[in-house]
Amino acid sequence: MNQVNNSYGLKTHPLRDALYAELHSRPFQVLPSPARISYLAVIVGADQKQAEFEHFCSLYNHFNGTPPENDSVCFEVDFGSFKLRRDKHLEFISYMIIHTQVDTGLGVFAQNALSYLPLEWLSNMPGNTIAAFHVAVEDARTIPEPDLALVKSHFEGMRLVGSRPQNGDAQVWTTFQLHSDGCGRFLIYNKRMSDSQLGRMVQRVVEIETYRLMALLALPMARKYNAELVAMDEELAQTTANLSDATAALDEQALLSELIDMAAWVEATRSKTSFRFSATRAYHELVLKRLNELKEDEVSGHLTITEFMTRRLTPAVRTCNTAGNHLESLSTRIDRVSDMMRTQVEMSIQSQNQQLLTSMDRRSKIQLAMQHTVEGLSVAAISYYSVGLLKFLIEAVYDKGVHFDKSLVIGLSVPLVVGGVWLATRKIHKRFLLLAKAKEEK
């Protein structure tokens, strides 16, 4: 139903308001420096989404808030000591917990935002956590550039990946590894960025880490099926070689059975992997887009986030793409070999039919010759009995006093009877042929 605009009386589309709201459904955060941020990405199935929403609502009850009645794409709520943002995505639910009242006397990662959530609430969360990491934002506008040894100590001595994003307005450090608390870590030094710019950059960093993990979900699957695809390739090559070997006798039924088994396996595998491989390509494109938006400069002696991702993530995505393309190629090749097999079977059937027709033609000729012989014998037999009956008639007439030469009359009747029987037989035979021809034409 069309809606009427109160100001101008215009009839508007019923989805117009929703379309306008969609562009603003995930606003960027405005983050001050310093800040502590924790991020969770939880994969939930279709049957878990309602339970997850109810679990989210229970958090309001814990902090004496009023929970929402209906689920939405994005929720932002201020619980006093921290702010929480919940986003719904296609495959996962994300939670961003933001704490801005930072005690600078504590260690960089000693105070994290995740600790403000009830431990029992976290442990009972539906779904499986794919990403969990802390982001520590430090204000470097009034302090000198941090010492690398100090930065490394914040990451438990692990090898660092760092860069100067936004054309040097900040420094970002990470390891892309899990630390002793089971979470990843990002350290951001804000030099010249406003709160809005910082919020956008943090969002990009968070999405890069989340999307790269989602993209890698297909890698174990790709590695598993790559080995099986190699074996399937060899089996198909052997089947094709058997089909092309003209000297060997083919067991067509066995070959068809092998092709059907291979085709069934390929289609079942495609159904299992198609969505995951497609999702990997989509997530990888998002990662590359977010990396481009970072506008990184290099920190001397360290890989930038873009270089690290290009070196580590891109090959993994290519492995997934290779497995998907291999499946598609194998499916196409099986179809081609099946077509060849069907063609060969059809040719074999046509050859058998030709031989059968030739055999039937030879048999029909023999049957026709036999039929002619039988017809000749039938004429002789019918004529013999007919002459015998006529002889009784002639003798009966002669015994009644009609005088004539019996032998001569009987002798003369023989050719007449034979000719009459032959003509009658031919006429009957011709009538049957005409009837058969009429049925064939119908």
C-alpha positions in Angstrom: 0.0 0.0 0.0 1.3 3.4 -0.9 2.0 5.9 1.9 1.0 9.6 1.7 3.6 12.3 2.6 2.1 14.7 5.1 4.0 17.7 3.7 3.4 17.4 0.0 0.7 14.7 -0.4 3.1 12.5 -2.4 2.5 8.7 -2.7 5.8 7.1 -1.7 7.0 3.6 -2.1 6.5 1.4 1.0 10.2 0.5 1.2 11.6 4.0 0.8 12.1 4.6 4.5 13.8 1.2 4.9 16.1 1.9 2.0 17.1 5.3 3.5 17.7 3.6 6.9 19.8 0.8 5.3 22.6 3.2 4.5 22.9 4.3 8.1 22.3 0.9 9.8 26.0 0.5 10.7 27.4 3.9 11.6 31.1 4.3 12.4 32.1 4.7 16.1 33.4 8.0 17.4 36.3 6.9 19.6 38.4 9.0 21.9 42.0 8.4 22.8 42.9 6.5 24.9 40.3 3.6 24.7 40.1 -0.1 25.2 38.1 -2.2 22.8 37.3 -5.9 22.7 35.7 -7.6 19.7 33.9 -10.9 19.3 32.6 -12.5 16.2 30.4 -15.5 16.8 29.2 -17.9 14.1 25.6 -18.8 14.7 23.4 -21.2 12.7 19.9 -20.4 11.5 18.4 -22.4 14.4 20.6 -20.4 16.9 19.8 -16.9 15.9 16.7 -16.5 18.1 18.5 -18.0 21.1 21.4 -15.6 20.5 19.1 -12.6 20.4 17.4 -13.8 23.7 20.9 -14.2 25.2 21.8 -10.7 24.1 18.6 -9.4 25.8 19.6 -11.1 29.0 22.6 -8.7 29.2 20.1 -5.8 29.6 18.6 -7.6 32.6 22.0 -8.0 34.1 22.7 -4.3 34.0 19.1 -3.3 34.8 18.3 -2.1 31.3 15.2 -2.5 29.1 15.9 -5.1 26.4 14.6 -4.5 22.8 11.5 -6.3 21.7 12.6 -7.2 18.2 16.0 -8.1 16.7 17.7 -5.6 14.4 20.8 -5.3 12.2 22.7 -3.1 14.7 22.3 -2.3 18.4 24.3 0.3 20.3 23.8 0.5 24.1 25.6 2.4 26.8 25.9 0.4 30.1 27.7 3.2 31.9 31.2 1.7 32.4 31.3 0.5 28.8 29.4 0.7 25.5 28.4 -2.3 23.5 27.6 -2.6 19.8 26.0 -5.7 18.3 26.0 -6.2 14.5 24.2 -9.0 12.6 25.9 -10.4 9.6 25.0 -13.1 7.2 27.0 -15.8 9.0 28.0 -14.3 12.3 27.1 -11.9 15.1 29.7 -9.4 16.2 30.1 -7.7 19.6 32.3 -4.6 20.0 32.8 -3.6 23.7 34.2 -0.1 24.2 35.7 1.2 27.4 36.9 4.8 27.4 37.7 5.5 31.1 41.2 4.1 30.8 43.6 3.9 33.7 46.9 4.7 32.0 48.8 3.4 35.0 47.9 -0.2 34.1 49.5 -2.2 31.3 48.3 -1.7 27.8 46.4 -5.0 27.7 46.0 -5.5 31.4 42.8 -3.6 31.3 40.5 -4.9 28.4 36.9 -4.1 27.7 35.9 -7.8 27.6 36.3 -8.1 31.3 33.3 -5.9 31.8 31.0 -8.6 30.5 29.8 -11.3 32.9 31.9 -14.4 32.6 28.8 -16.7 32.8 27.1 -14.7 30.0 30.2 -15.1 27.8 30.5 -18.9 28.5 26.8 -19.5 27.7 26.8 -17.5 24.4 25.2 -19.6 21.6 27.4 -20.4 18.6 31.1 -20.7 18.1 33.5 -17.8 18.4 35.7 -17.3 15.3 37.3 -14.0 16.3 38.2 -12.6 19.7 40.8 -9.9 20.1 41.5 -6.7 22.1 42.3 -3.3 20.6 44.3 -0.9 22.8 44.2 2.8 21.6 46.9 5.1 23.0 47.1 8.8 22.6 50.5 9.6 21.1 49.8 13.2 20.2 51.6 14.4 23.3 54.2 11.7 23.7 57.2 10.6 21.6 57.0 7.6 19.2 57.1 4.4 21.2 60.2 2.3 21.5 59.9 -1.0 19.5 61.2 -3.0 22.4 58.4 -1.7 24.6 55.8 -2.4 21.9 57.1 -5.9 21.5 56.7 -6.5 25.3 53.0 -5.8 24.9 52.7 -8.8 22.5 54.6 -11.3 24.7 57.7 -11.2 22.5 56.0 -12.3 19.3 57.0 -11.1 15.9 55.3 -7.9 15.0 53.5 -6.7 12.0 53.1 -2.9 11.9 52.4 0.1 9.8 51.6 3.8 9.7 48.0 4.0 8.4 46.1 7.1 7.2 49.4 8.4 5.7 51.2 8.3 9.0 48.5 9.7 11.3 48.7 6.6 13.5 50.7 3.5 14.2 49.2 0.0 14.3 50.9 -3.0 15.7 49.7 -6.6 15.8 51.0 -10.2 15.5 47.9 -11.9 14.0 48.4 -14.6 16.6 46.6 -15.7 19.8 48.1 -14.7 23.1 48.1 -16.3 26.5 44.5 -15.1 27.2 43.2 -16.8 24.0 42.7 -13.5 22.2 44.4 -11.5 19.5 45.8 -8.1 20.1 46.1 -4.8 18.2 47.9 -1.7 19.5 47.1 1.7 18.0 49.0 4.9 18.7 46.9 7.9 17.6 49.0 10.8 16.5 46.9 13.2 14.5 43.5 11.6 14.0 40.2 13.0 15.2 37.8 10.8 17.1 35.7 10.2 14.0 38.8 9.2 11.9 40.0 7.0 14.7 36.6 5.3 14.9 36.6 4.6 11.1 40.2 3.2 11.2 39.5 0.9 14.2 36.4 -0.4 12.3 38.6 -1.2 9.3 41.2 -3.0 11.4 38.4 -5.0 13.1 36.9 -6.0 9.8 40.2 -7.0 8.3 40.9 -9.4 11.2 37.3 -10.8 11.2 37.0 -11.2 7.4 40.4 -12.8 7.0 39.4 -15.4 9.6 36.1 -16.0 7.8 37.9 -16.3 4.5 40.3 -18.9 5.9 37.4 -21.2 7.0 37.4 -22.9 3.6 41.2 -23.7 3.7 41.0 -27.0 5.7 38.1 -28.1 3.4 40.1 -27.1 0.3 43.2 -29.1 1.5 41.1 -32.1 2.3 39.4 -32.2 -1.1 42.5 -31.3 -3.1 44.0 -34.7 -2.2 40.8 -36.5 -3.2 40.5 -34.5 -6.4 44.0 -35.7 -7.5 42.9 -39.3 -7.0 39.7 -38.6 -8.8 41.7 -37.1 -11.7 43.8 -40.2 -12.0 40.7 -42.4 -12.0 39.0 -40.3 -14.7 42.2 -40.4 -16.8 42.3 -44.2 -16.6 38.6 -44.4 -17.5 39.2 -42.1 -20.5 42.2 -44.2 -21.6 40.1 -47.4 -21.4 37.4 -45.7 -23.5 39.9 -44.5 -26.1 41.7 -47.9 -26.4 40.1 -49.4 -29.5 42.0 -52.7 -29.2 40.6 -53.6 -25.8 37.2 -55.1 -25.2 35.1 -52.6 -23.2 32.9 -53.5 -20.3 30.5 -50.6 -21.0 28.3 -51.3 -18.0 31.3 -51.2 -15.6 32.6 -48.0 -17.2 29.2 -46.3 -17.0 28.9 -47.3 -13.3 32.4 -45.8 -12.6 31.4 -42.5 -14.3 28.1 -42.4 -12.4 30.0 -42.9 -9.1 32.5 -40.1 -10.0 29.8 -37.7 -11.1 27.8 -38.4 -7.9 30.9 -37.7 -5.7 31.7 -34.5 -7.6 28.2 -33.1 -7.3 28.0 -34.0 -3.6 31.3 -32.3 -3.0 30.3 -29.2 -4.9 27.1 -28.9 -2.8 29.2 -29.1 0.3 31.9 -26.6 -0.7 30.2 -24.2 -3.1 28.9 -21.8 -0.5 32.1 -21.8 1.6 34.4 -21.2 -1.4 32.1 -18.4 -2.7 32.1 -16.9 0.8 35.9 -17.0 0.9 36.2 -15.0 -2.4 33.7 -12.4 -1.0 35.5 -12.1 2.3 38.9 -11.8 0.6 37.6 -9.0 -1.6 36.4 -7.2 1.5 39.8 -7.6 3.2 41.6 -6.2 0.2 39.2 -3.3 0.1 39.7 -2.5 3.8 43.5 -2.8 3.4 43.4 -0.3 0.5 41.4 2.1 2.7 44.0 2.0 5.4 46.5 3.9 3.2 49.5 2.4 5.0 53.1 3.7 5.2 55.9 1.3 6.2 57.5 1.1 9.6 61.2 0.4 8.9 62.1 -3.3 9.3 58.5 -4.6 9.6 55.9 -6.0 7.3 52.9 -3.8 6.8 49.4 -5.3 7.4 48.9 -5.3 3.6 52.2 -7.0 2.9 51.5 -9.6 5.5 48.0 -10.3 4.2 49.2 -10.5 0.6 52.0 -12.9 1.6 49.9 -15.2 3.8 46.2 -14.8 3.1 46.2 -14.5 -0.7 47.9 -18.0 -1.2 45.4 -19.6 1.1 42.5 -18.0 -0.9 44.1 -19.2 -4.1 44.2 -22.7 -2.7 40.4 -22.5 -2.1 39.8 -21.0 -5.5 41.9 -23.8 -7.1 39.9 -26.5 -5.3 36.7 -24.9 -6.5 37.9 -24.5 -10.1 39.2 -28.1 -10.0 35.8 -29.4 -9.0 34.1 -27.4 -11.8 36.7 -28.7 -14.3 36.3 -32.3 -13.1 32.6 -32.0 -13.4 32.8 -30.8 -17.0 35.3 -33.5 -18.0 33.1 -36.2 -16.5 30.2 -34.9 -18.5 32.3 -35.0 -21.7 33.6 -38.5 -21.0 30.0 -39.5 -20.2 28.9 -38.1 -23.6 31.6 -40.0 -25.3 30.6 -43.2 -23.5 26.9 -42.6 -24.4 27.9 -42.0 -28.0 29.9 -45.2 -28.1 27.1 -47.2 -26.5 24.6 -45.7 -29.1 27.0 -46.6 -31.9 27.3 -50.1 -30.5 23.5 -50.4 -30.3 23.1 -49.1 -33.8 25.6 -51.8 -35.0 23.7 -54.5 -33.2 20.4 -53.2 -34.6 21.9 -53.3 -38.1 23.1 -56.8 -37.6 19.7 -57.8 -36.3 17.9 -56.2 -39.2 20.3 -58.0 -41.6 19.6 -61.3 -39.8 15.8 -60.6 -39.9 16.0 -59.8 -43.6 17.8 -63.1 -44.3 15.3 -64.9 -42.2 12.4 -63.3 -44.0 13.8 -64.4 -47.3 14.1 -67.9 -46.1 10.5 -67.7 -44.7 9.3 -66.4 -48.0 10.9 -69.3 -49.9 9.5 -71.7 -47.4 6.1 -70.1 -47.7 6.2 -70.4 -51.5 7.1 -74.1 -51.1 4.3 -74.6 -48.7 1.9 -72.8 -51.0 2.9 -75.1 -53.8 2.4 -78.2 -51.7 -0.9 -76.8 -50.4 -2.1 -76.3 -54.0 -1.1 -79.9 -54.8 -2.8 -81.3 -51.7 -6.0 -79.3 -52.2 -6.1 -80.2 -55.8 -5.7 -83.9 -55.0 -8.6 -83.9 -52.6 -10.7 -81.8 -54.9 -10.2 -84.2 -57.8 -11.0 -87.1 -55.5 -14.3 -85.4 -54.5 -15.1 -84.6 -58.2 -14.4 -88.2 -59.1 -17.2 -89.3 -56.7 -19.5 -86.8 -58.4 -18.6 -88.1 -61.9 -19.1 -91.7 -61.0 -22.5 -90.9 -59.4 -23.7 -89.2 -62.6 -22.4 -92.1 -64.7 -24.2 -94.6 -62.5 -27.5 -92.8 -63.0 -27.3 -93.6 -66.7 -25.5 -90.7 -68.2 -23.0 -92.3 -70.6 -19.6 -90.6 -71.2 -16.0 -91.5 -70.9 -15.3 -91.3 -67.2 -11.5 -91.5 -67.5 -11.4 -88.7 -70.0 -13.6 -86.4 -67.9 -11.7 -87.1 -64.8 -8.4 -86.5 -66.6 -9.6 -83.2 -68.1 -10.8 -82.1 -64.6 -7.4 -82.3 -63.1 -5.8 -79.3 -64.8 -9.0 -77.3 -64.3 -9.0 -78.0 -60.6 -5.3 -77.4 -60.1 -5.6 -74.0 -62.0 -8.6 -73.0 -60.0 -7.0 -73.8 -56.6 -3.8 -71.9 -57.6 -5.8 -68.8 -58.7 -7.8 -68.9 -55.4 -4.7 -69.2 -53.3 -3.0 -66.3 -55.1 -6.1 -64.2 -54.7 -6.2 -64.9 -50.9 -2.5 -64.2 -50.6 -2.8 -60.9 -52.4 -5.7 -59.8 -50.2 -3.7 -60.5 -47.1 -0.8 -58.4 -48.5 -3.1 -55.5 -49.2 -4.5 -55.6 -45.6 -1.0 -55.7 -44.1 0.1 -52.7 -46.3 -3.0 -50.7 -45.2 -2.2 -51.3 -41.5 1.4 -50.2 -42.0 0.3 -47.0 -43.7 -2.0 -46.2 -40.7 
